[in-house]
Amino acid sequence: MKDLLDRFFKLEENKTSFRTEMVGGITTFMTMSYIIFVQPAILSIAGMDRGAVMVATCISAALATLLMGLLAKYPIALAPAMGHNIFFAVIVCGTMGYSWQVALGAVFISGTIFIILSIFRVWGVLVASVPDSLKHAIAVGIGLLIALIGLEYGGIVVDAPDVLVGLGDLTSRPVVLVLFGVVLTAVLMALRVKGAILLGILGTAILGIPLGIVEYHGITAAPPSLLPALFKLDILGAFKTGLITVVFVFFFLDLFDTIGTLIGVSGPAGFLKEGKLPRANKAMLSDAVGTVSGALLGTSTVTSYIESATGIAHGARTGLANVFTSLLFLVALFFSPLVEMIGGEYIYNGLTLRPVVAPPLIIVGYLMMKCVTWIKWEDLTEAIPAFLTIIIMPLTLSITEGIAFGFISYSLLKLVSGKGKQVHWLIYLFSALFILRYIIK
């Protein structure tokens, strides 16, 4: 079996091993497993059944992640996207007043468009059209975004009066636990211990139990029923109500979150070849199929996860890691109490923290910072767009906004400096679309 896996995933060629891929896949799952519990909580705002959404989340994530592993052969996991679920439940269903069935129909339509364009192999051209400076900037920006999310999950940075963020209570038990996890992981990495990030997660979780921060909920539980959400989408309703703008936003967010994540995690991992991502169209197709299947099952847009960087940081280099991540999403259906222990929340002073997940996200933020050295800082037409991309992502908590600022400023500076011919026409096109999006927003 191992020989078969070695040949299919080219483990030796990618300088990895079965064990490394397994631990990498487990590590990725551990850092993104929180979505299993966050997704039902958010979509329940729109009136959806929590149990059904949890099952739909696990199955859609498993399917899309496995497809990415087998088709594109990248260790990049997928699941329903944070941010997209907020737009789905709060904006489309809440503010705009549409039913969750119609909203699922809009997600299905956007995913179908995604599949059609993927089949016509548009995405490889798009990824190749992005200049190297912006590719590296996207990686750094995502790293800072990951780190900021980790710092917020850990309570190290919090909302503060008159400023965006301030320092949290460093003497509180959850923050002390998070700092312990960061130090433990950093020490293990400095000592070149295999599986440092995963061991850091486990060590943090174990210490969190006697501290009363991590709750032990048991071992197994029967999976909830999927029926309340299965095939309940209203595609015709989405057409009838004329949700063109909503479909466009779902598509737009999925497109650029996926491209940003693929480029961001591929740079540090060495997947990019001469600025291009091999098998980019297959990766995008996996994402698109995940979105369509997720809508059928009963969950919002499925997309590539930046948390995959944790598994990649551990050494995962092939789709074999995704096989393990996918299996764990299915296993999570039966062992949800244990998954909840790792990705569980802790309430402190009104803050919702995830102390076990926070340390690896902070560490991954550091690992992705190395791409900053590859940006051409001496060329202002390259450096300023790169800087805007980097700084906007964490400050807006949006990969898409960072890419928008980078694309628009890159196109503008190249034009006014007489270097307009260096810019691919697709960058001009998306810059114009970004500007239009801001105008009609």
C-alpha positions as CSV (number, residue, x, y, z in Angstrom):
1,M,0.0,0.0,0.0
2,K,2.8,2.4,0.9
3,D,4.5,1.8,-2.4
4,L,1.3,2.6,-4.2
5,L,0.8,5.8,-2.3
6,D,4.4,6.7,-2.9
7,R,4.0,6.3,-6.7
8,F,0.7,8.1,-6.8
9,F,1.6,11.1,-4.6
10,K,5.3,11.0,-5.6
11,L,6.4,11.2,-1.9
12,E,10.1,10.6,-2.5
13,E,10.2,13.2,-5.4
14,N,8.6,15.7,-3.0
15,K,11.0,14.8,-0.2
16,T,8.4,13.7,2.2
17,S,7.1,10.5,3.8
18,F,3.9,8.7,4.7
19,R,4.4,9.7,8.4
20,T,5.1,13.4,7.6
21,E,2.0,13.6,5.4
22,M,-0.1,11.9,8.0
23,V,1.0,14.3,10.8
24,G,0.7,17.2,8.5
25,G,-2.9,16.3,7.6
26,I,-3.8,15.8,11.3
27,T,-2.2,19.1,12.1
28,T,-4.2,20.9,9.5
29,F,-7.4,19.3,10.7
30,M,-6.7,20.3,14.3
31,T,-6.3,23.9,13.4
32,M,-9.4,24.2,11.2
33,S,-11.7,21.8,13.2
34,Y,-13.3,24.8,14.9
35,I,-15.4,25.4,11.8
36,I,-17.3,22.2,12.6
37,F,-18.8,24.1,15.6
38,V,-18.7,27.7,14.5
39,Q,-20.6,27.0,11.2
40,P,-23.7,25.6,12.8
41,A,-23.8,28.5,15.3
42,I,-23.6,31.1,12.5
43,L,-26.1,29.5,10.1
44,S,-28.5,28.9,12.9
45,I,-29.0,32.7,12.8
46,A,-30.7,32.2,9.5
47,G,-33.0,29.5,11.0
48,M,-31.0,26.4,9.9
49,D,-30.8,23.3,12.0
50,R,-27.5,23.2,13.9
51,G,-27.1,19.4,13.8
52,A,-27.8,19.2,10.1
53,V,-25.3,22.1,9.4
54,M,-22.6,20.3,11.4
55,V,-23.0,17.1,9.4
56,A,-23.1,19.1,6.1
57,T,-20.0,20.9,7.1
58,C,-18.1,17.7,7.9
59,I,-19.2,15.9,4.7
60,S,-18.6,18.8,2.3
61,A,-15.2,19.5,3.9
62,A,-14.2,15.9,3.6
63,L,-15.3,15.6,0.0
64,A,-13.7,18.8,-1.2
65,T,-10.5,18.2,0.7
66,L,-10.2,14.6,-0.7
67,L,-10.8,15.9,-4.2
68,M,-8.1,18.5,-3.8
69,G,-5.7,15.8,-2.6
70,L,-6.5,13.3,-5.3
71,L,-7.0,15.7,-8.2
72,A,-4.7,18.6,-7.6
73,K,-2.4,16.6,-5.2
74,Y,-1.9,19.6,-2.9
75,P,-2.1,19.5,1.0
76,I,-4.6,22.3,1.0
77,A,-7.8,21.5,2.9
78,L,-11.2,23.0,2.3
79,A,-14.3,23.7,4.4
80,P,-17.1,26.2,4.6
81,A,-15.5,29.6,4.7
82,M,-15.5,32.1,7.6
83,G,-16.8,35.4,6.4
84,H,-18.8,33.9,3.7
85,N,-21.1,32.3,6.3
86,I,-21.6,35.7,7.9
87,F,-22.6,37.2,4.6
88,F,-24.9,34.2,4.1
89,A,-26.7,34.4,7.4
90,V,-26.5,38.0,8.5
91,I,-26.6,39.9,5.2
92,V,-28.5,37.8,2.7
93,C,-30.9,36.1,5.2
94,G,-31.0,38.8,7.9
95,T,-30.6,42.2,6.4
96,M,-31.9,41.4,2.9
97,G,-34.6,39.0,4.2
98,Y,-34.2,36.0,1.9
99,S,-34.8,32.5,3.2
100,W,-31.8,30.3,3.8
101,Q,-33.1,27.9,1.1
102,V,-32.9,30.7,-1.5
103,A,-29.5,31.7,-0.1
104,L,-28.3,28.1,-0.6
105,G,-29.6,28.3,-4.2
106,A,-27.5,31.4,-4.8
107,V,-24.4,29.6,-3.4
108,F,-25.2,26.7,-5.8
109,I,-25.4,29.0,-8.8
110,S,-22.1,30.7,-8.0
111,G,-20.4,27.3,-7.5
112,T,-21.8,26.1,-10.8
113,I,-20.3,29.1,-12.6
114,F,-17.0,28.4,-10.8
115,I,-17.1,24.8,-12.2
116,I,-17.8,25.9,-15.8
117,L,-14.9,28.4,-15.8
118,S,-12.6,25.9,-14.2
119,I,-13.4,23.4,-16.9
120,F,-12.3,26.0,-19.5
121,R,-9.0,26.3,-17.6
122,V,-9.2,30.0,-16.8
123,W,-7.5,29.8,-13.4
124,G,-4.0,28.7,-14.5
125,V,-3.9,31.8,-16.6
126,L,-5.2,34.0,-13.8
127,V,-2.6,32.8,-11.3
128,A,0.2,33.2,-13.8
129,S,-1.0,36.8,-14.5
130,V,-0.4,37.9,-10.9
131,P,3.0,39.5,-10.5
132,D,5.5,37.9,-8.2
133,S,5.6,40.8,-5.9
134,L,1.9,40.6,-5.2
135,K,2.1,36.8,-4.9
136,H,4.7,37.2,-2.1
137,A,2.8,40.0,-0.6
138,I,-0.4,37.9,-0.5
139,A,1.5,35.2,1.4
140,V,2.8,37.7,3.9
141,G,-0.6,39.4,4.3
142,I,-2.2,36.0,4.9
143,G,0.5,35.2,7.5
144,L,-0.2,38.4,9.3
145,L,-4.0,37.8,9.1
146,I,-3.5,34.3,10.5
147,A,-1.3,35.6,13.3
148,L,-3.8,38.3,14.2
149,I,-6.7,35.8,14.3
150,G,-4.5,33.6,16.5
151,L,-3.7,36.6,18.8
152,E,-7.5,37.4,19.0
153,Y,-8.4,33.8,19.6
154,G,-5.9,33.7,22.4
155,G,-7.1,37.0,24.0
156,I,-3.6,38.5,23.6
157,V,-5.0,41.4,21.6
158,V,-8.5,42.7,22.2
159,D,-10.7,45.6,21.1
160,A,-9.6,48.8,22.8
161,P,-11.2,52.3,23.2
162,D,-10.2,54.9,20.6
163,V,-7.9,52.4,18.8
164,L,-8.5,49.2,16.8
165,V,-6.8,46.8,19.1
166,G,-5.0,46.8,22.5
167,L,-3.2,44.3,24.7
168,G,-5.3,41.8,26.6
169,D,-5.0,40.6,30.1
170,L,-1.7,38.8,30.1
171,T,-2.3,37.4,33.6
172,S,-5.5,35.7,32.8
173,R,-5.6,31.9,32.6
174,P,-6.6,31.6,28.9
175,V,-3.9,34.0,27.8
176,V,-1.3,32.2,30.0
177,L,-2.3,29.0,28.4
178,V,-1.9,30.4,24.9
179,L,1.5,31.9,25.7
180,F,2.5,28.5,27.1
181,G,1.4,26.9,23.8
182,V,3.4,29.4,21.7
183,V,6.5,29.0,23.8
184,L,6.2,25.2,23.8
185,T,5.7,25.1,20.0
186,A,8.6,27.5,19.4
187,V,10.9,25.6,21.7
188,L,10.1,22.3,20.0
189,M,10.7,23.9,16.6
190,A,14.0,25.4,17.7
191,L,15.0,21.9,18.9
192,R,13.9,20.5,15.5
193,V,11.4,18.1,17.0
194,K,9.3,16.4,14.5
195,G,5.6,17.3,14.8
196,A,6.4,20.4,16.8
197,I,3.1,22.2,15.9
198,L,0.9,19.1,16.6
199,L,2.7,18.4,19.9
200,G,2.2,22.0,20.8
201,I,-1.5,21.7,20.2
202,L,-1.8,18.5,22.2
203,G,0.3,20.0,25.0
204,T,-1.8,23.1,25.2
205,A,-5.1,21.0,25.2
206,I,-3.8,18.8,28.0
207,L,-2.7,21.7,30.2
208,G,-6.0,23.4,29.5
209,I,-8.0,20.6,31.2
210,P,-6.8,21.1,34.8
211,L,-6.9,24.9,34.3
212,G,-10.6,24.6,33.6
213,I,-10.2,26.2,30.1
214,V,-10.5,23.0,28.0
215,E,-13.6,20.9,28.7
216,Y,-13.6,17.1,28.4
217,H,-17.0,16.3,26.9
218,G,-16.6,12.5,26.4
219,I,-15.4,10.3,23.5
220,T,-18.2,9.6,21.1
221,A,-21.7,10.8,20.1
222,A,-24.1,9.7,17.4
223,P,-24.0,12.0,14.3
224,P,-27.0,14.4,14.1
225,S,-29.5,14.0,11.2
226,L,-28.7,15.7,7.9
227,L,-32.3,15.7,6.6
228,P,-33.3,19.1,7.8
229,A,-30.9,20.7,5.4
230,L,-30.2,18.0,2.7
231,F,-31.3,19.1,-0.8
232,K,-33.4,22.0,0.7
233,L,-31.8,24.6,-1.5
234,D,-34.1,26.7,-3.7
235,I,-32.4,27.3,-7.0
236,L,-35.4,28.5,-8.9
237,G,-36.2,30.8,-6.1
238,A,-32.7,32.4,-6.4
239,F,-33.4,33.0,-10.1
240,K,-36.9,34.3,-9.5
241,T,-35.8,36.8,-6.8
242,G,-33.1,38.1,-9.1
243,L,-30.2,37.6,-6.7
244,I,-27.7,38.6,-9.4
245,T,-25.7,40.8,-7.0
246,V,-25.7,38.1,-4.3
247,V,-24.5,35.4,-6.6
248,F,-21.8,37.8,-7.9
249,V,-20.6,38.5,-4.3
250,F,-20.6,34.8,-3.4
251,F,-18.6,34.0,-6.6
252,F,-16.3,37.0,-6.2
253,L,-15.5,36.2,-2.5
254,D,-14.9,32.5,-3.3
255,L,-12.7,33.3,-6.3
256,F,-10.3,35.7,-4.6
257,D,-10.2,34.0,-1.2
258,T,-9.3,30.8,-3.0
259,I,-6.7,32.4,-5.3
260,G,-5.3,34.3,-2.3
261,T,-5.0,31.2,-0.2
262,L,-3.6,29.0,-3.0
263,I,-0.9,31.6,-3.7
264,G,-0.3,32.4,-0.1
265,V,0.3,28.9,1.1
266,S,2.0,27.7,-2.1
267,G,4.8,30.3,-1.9
268,P,6.4,29.2,1.4
269,A,5.8,25.6,0.5
270,G,7.7,25.9,-2.8
271,F,4.7,24.9,-5.0
272,L,5.0,27.8,-7.3
273,K,7.2,27.1,-10.4
274,E,8.5,30.2,-12.1
275,G,5.6,32.2,-10.6
276,K,3.0,29.7,-11.7
277,L,1.0,27.1,-9.7
278,P,1.0,23.7,-11.5
279,R,-2.4,22.1,-11.6
280,A,-4.1,25.4,-10.6
281,N,-7.2,24.6,-12.6
282,K,-7.6,21.3,-10.8
283,A,-7.2,23.0,-7.5
284,M,-9.9,25.6,-8.4
285,L,-12.2,22.8,-9.7
286,S,-11.9,21.1,-6.4
287,D,-13.0,24.3,-4.7
288,A,-15.9,24.8,-7.0
289,V,-17.2,21.2,-6.6
290,G,-16.9,21.7,-2.8
291,T,-19.1,24.8,-3.0
292,V,-21.8,23.0,-5.1
293,S,-21.8,19.9,-3.0
294,G,-21.9,22.0,0.2
295,A,-25.0,23.9,-1.1
296,L,-26.7,20.5,-1.9
297,L,-25.9,19.2,1.6
298,G,-26.9,22.4,3.4
299,T,-24.0,24.7,4.1
300,S,-22.5,27.9,2.7
301,T,-19.6,28.5,0.4
302,V,-16.7,25.9,0.7
303,T,-13.2,27.3,0.0
304,S,-9.5,26.6,0.6
305,Y,-8.4,27.2,4.1
306,I,-5.4,29.3,5.2
307,E,-5.1,27.0,8.2
308,S,-3.6,24.4,5.7
309,A,-0.4,26.4,6.3
310,T,0.0,24.6,9.6
311,G,0.2,21.2,8.0
312,I,2.5,22.5,5.3
313,A,4.7,24.1,7.9
314,H,5.0,20.7,9.5
315,G,6.2,19.3,6.2
316,A,3.2,18.1,4.3
317,R,3.9,18.5,0.5
318,T,1.4,16.2,-1.2
319,G,-2.3,15.4,-1.4
320,L,-1.8,12.4,0.9
321,A,-2.0,14.9,3.8
322,N,-5.5,15.8,2.5
323,V,-6.5,12.2,2.6
324,F,-5.9,12.1,6.4
325,T,-7.6,15.5,6.9
326,S,-10.6,14.3,4.9
327,L,-10.9,11.1,6.9
328,L,-10.8,13.1,10.2
329,F,-13.7,15.3,9.0
330,L,-15.7,12.1,8.6
331,V,-14.4,10.7,11.9
332,A,-15.5,13.9,13.5
333,L,-19.1,13.0,12.9
334,F,-18.7,10.2,15.5
335,F,-16.1,11.8,17.8
336,S,-17.5,15.3,17.9
337,P,-16.9,15.7,21.7
338,L,-13.1,15.3,21.2
339,V,-13.1,17.6,18.3
340,E,-15.0,20.2,20.3
341,M,-12.3,19.9,23.0
342,I,-9.6,20.9,20.6
343,G,-11.5,23.6,18.7
344,G,-13.8,24.5,21.6
345,E,-14.5,28.0,22.8
346,Y,-13.8,29.6,26.2
347,I,-15.6,32.7,27.3
348,Y,-13.6,35.2,29.3
349,N,-14.7,38.8,30.2
350,G,-17.2,38.7,27.3
351,L,-14.6,37.5,24.8
352,T,-15.0,34.2,22.9
353,L,-11.6,32.6,22.8
354,R,-10.1,29.4,21.3
355,P,-7.0,28.9,23.4
356,V,-5.9,25.6,21.9
357,V,-6.1,26.7,18.2
358,A,-4.5,30.1,18.9
359,P,-0.8,29.1,19.3
360,P,-0.3,27.3,16.0
361,L,-2.0,30.1,14.1
362,I,0.5,32.6,15.7
363,I,3.4,30.4,14.8
364,V,2.3,29.9,11.2
365,G,2.0,33.7,10.9
366,Y,5.8,33.8,11.7
367,L,6.6,31.1,9.2
368,M,4.8,32.9,6.3
369,M,6.7,36.2,7.0
370,K,9.8,35.0,5.1
371,C,8.2,35.7,1.8
372,V,8.6,39.4,2.5
373,T,12.3,39.1,1.6
374,W,11.4,38.2,-2.0
375,I,9.5,41.4,-2.7
376,K,11.4,44.0,-4.9
377,W,11.3,46.8,-2.3
378,E,13.6,49.1,-4.4
379,D,11.0,49.3,-7.1
380,L,8.1,51.5,-5.8
381,T,5.7,50.3,-8.5
382,E,6.1,46.8,-7.0
383,A,6.7,47.7,-3.3
384,I,3.8,50.1,-2.6
385,P,1.1,47.7,-4.0
386,A,2.8,44.9,-2.0
387,F,2.8,46.9,1.2
388,L,-0.9,47.8,0.7
389,T,-1.7,44.1,0.1
390,I,0.1,43.1,3.3
391,I,-1.3,45.8,5.6
392,I,-4.9,45.7,4.3
393,M,-5.5,42.0,4.9
394,P,-5.0,41.9,8.7
395,L,-6.6,45.3,9.3
396,T,-9.8,44.4,7.3
397,L,-9.7,40.7,8.2
398,S,-10.2,40.0,4.5
399,I,-7.9,38.4,1.9
400,T,-10.1,39.8,-0.8
401,E,-9.7,43.4,0.3
402,G,-6.0,43.1,0.4
403,I,-5.9,41.7,-3.1
404,A,-8.2,44.5,-4.3
405,F,-5.9,47.2,-2.9
406,G,-2.9,45.5,-4.4
407,F,-4.3,45.0,-7.8
408,I,-5.7,48.5,-8.1
409,S,-2.5,50.3,-6.9
410,Y,-0.3,48.0,-9.0
411,S,-2.3,48.8,-12.2
412,L,-2.3,52.5,-11.4
413,L,1.4,52.9,-10.6
414,K,2.5,50.9,-13.6
415,L,0.3,53.0,-15.9
416,V,1.5,56.4,-14.6
417,S,5.1,55.3,-14.5
418,G,5.1,54.2,-18.2
419,K,5.3,50.5,-17.4
420,G,1.7,49.7,-18.2
421,K,2.8,47.0,-20.7
422,Q,4.3,44.9,-17.8
423,V,0.8,44.3,-16.5
424,H,-1.3,41.4,-17.7
425,W,-4.7,42.5,-19.1
426,L,-6.5,40.3,-16.5
427,I,-5.0,42.4,-13.7
428,Y,-6.4,45.5,-15.4
429,L,-9.8,43.8,-15.7
430,F,-10.0,42.7,-12.1
431,S,-8.8,46.1,-10.9
432,A,-11.7,47.7,-12.8
433,L,-14.1,45.2,-11.3
434,F,-12.7,45.9,-7.8
435,I,-13.2,49.6,-8.3
436,L,-16.7,49.0,-9.6
437,R,-17.4,46.9,-6.5
438,Y,-16.4,49.7,-4.2
439,I,-18.5,52.2,-6.1
440,I,-21.7,50.2,-6.0
441,K,-21.1,48.7,-2.6
